[in-house]
Amino acid sequence: MIIDSLENADKYSSVHPSFAKAFEWLKGQDLAAIEVGKYDIDENLKAAVSNKDGVAEDAAKFECHNNFIDIQVCISAREKMGWTTRSACTNPAGEYNPEKDVLFFNDKPGMYFELQSNQFAVFFPEDVHAPMIGEGAIKKLVIKVRK
């Protein structure tokens, strides 16, 4: 997992072959004005913008992915997220869904952190995360990076 501010995003371009293009695309967007919806960046990068009400900690979905890395950007508001390593999770909530590339867990996060506007978190397949914890509307952008 990586947590940082968008102003430092270039530091992570070498972490994955598609990160440079993902962060370049992000820099080219007016995040305050970007519309809710889906965006195809290229065959390995897809983005989605949402603006939804946050949920309570106990209602947050605790999830991970096998084939994609998430770059989750908080555009406005504050978004609390839970995290733990996948190897610590022992209680899956159903089977892995290959169509949506998601596996949910009933386990609880080992830690929580909060993102503010223009901050991001990167979740790799070994990172189980509980996003969208907060009050009121949270506008965010998620880039799915094929691993």
N, C-alpha and C positions, 0 to 999 in steps of 0.2 A: 504494500500500500504506500502511496505517496500522498501527502497533503501539502499544498502550497498555494501561492497567489499566482494569478495569471501573468503578472509582470515577470515572474521567474520561470515561466513555462519552457523557454528555450533551453534551460538546463537539462531538460528531460528528453530532448529530441533523439538522443542516441540510445535511449533505453529500449526502444522497439523500432523496427524499420518504418512503421507508419506514423509514429508519434510526431515527427517533424511536419508532415503534411496535415495532421490533425490540428496541431497548435497553430500552424500557418493559417488554416481555414478559420479557426477561432478568432485570430487577430483581425481577420478581414470582416468580421461581423460586428454590427452595431447591436450588442447584446441587449441594451435597453429597449430597442425597437424590434428585435427579432420576433417573428410571429410564431405562435404555437403551431407545431406540425413536424413533419419528417423531412429530412434533407439527405440526399445521396451525395456523398463527397467523392467517393470512388468505390471500387468493388470491395475494398477492405475496410471502408470507413462509412458508417451511417450515423446520422445525428437525429436526435429528437428533442424538441422543446416542449415543455409542459408548464402549466400554471395551475396548480391544484392546491387544495387545502392540505396542510400538514396533518399528521396523525399523532396520537399518543405513543409513547415508547412501547407499551404492551400490544398495540395494534399494528406496529410496523412489520412489514414482511422481511424476514431474515433470509437472504438469498445469495447464491453464487452462480457462476457461469463456467462452462467447460471450454467453450470455443471463442469467447470474446473477452476482451479487457474493457472495462468501463472507465471513461474519463467523465466524471460528473462535476459539472460547474454550477455553482450557485449564482444566479443572475440577480435576484433580489430577495430580500428578507434574510432570515437566518434559518439554516437547515441543520438540525442535529442528526448525526448518523451513529449507528452502532457498528462495531467491528469485532471480529475474532478470526483467528486462523482456521482454515477448513479442517485441519487435522484435529482440532479440539472439539469439533461438532460430531455428536454421536446419535442425534435424534432427528432423522430426516422427516419432513412433513410430506410424504408421498414420494413418488418416483421422479427422476429427472425427466424434464420435458425437452426433447431434442428440437422440436419445432421452435420453441421460444428460448432455447438454450438457458434453462433456469432449473435450479434445484433449491427448494425451500427447506428450512430447518426449523424445528421447534426449540432448539437451543436458544440461549440468551447471549447477547453480545458480551464480550469480556471487557470492553471499554466503549466510551462514547466521546465524540468530539463534535464541534460545531463549525460549519462553514458560514462565512458571511459573503456578501456580494463580491464577485470577482475572485473568489477562491475556488479551488478544485481539489478533488480527491481522485486518485487512480486506484481501481480495484482490479487485481489480477485474479485468475481462476482460483488461487488458494486463499483469497480474501472473501469471507462471508460478511455481508454488509446489510444493514437495516437503514435504508434512506428514508427521507421525507418525514422525519420527526420534527414537529414544530406546530406553531399556532398560526392560523391565517394562511393566506395564499403564499406559496413558495414557487417562484419561477425559476426553472432550472433547465439546463441543457445536458444531455447525455450523448457522448460519442461512443459508439460501439466499435472497437478495434479488433479485427480478426487476429487471433493470436498466432 
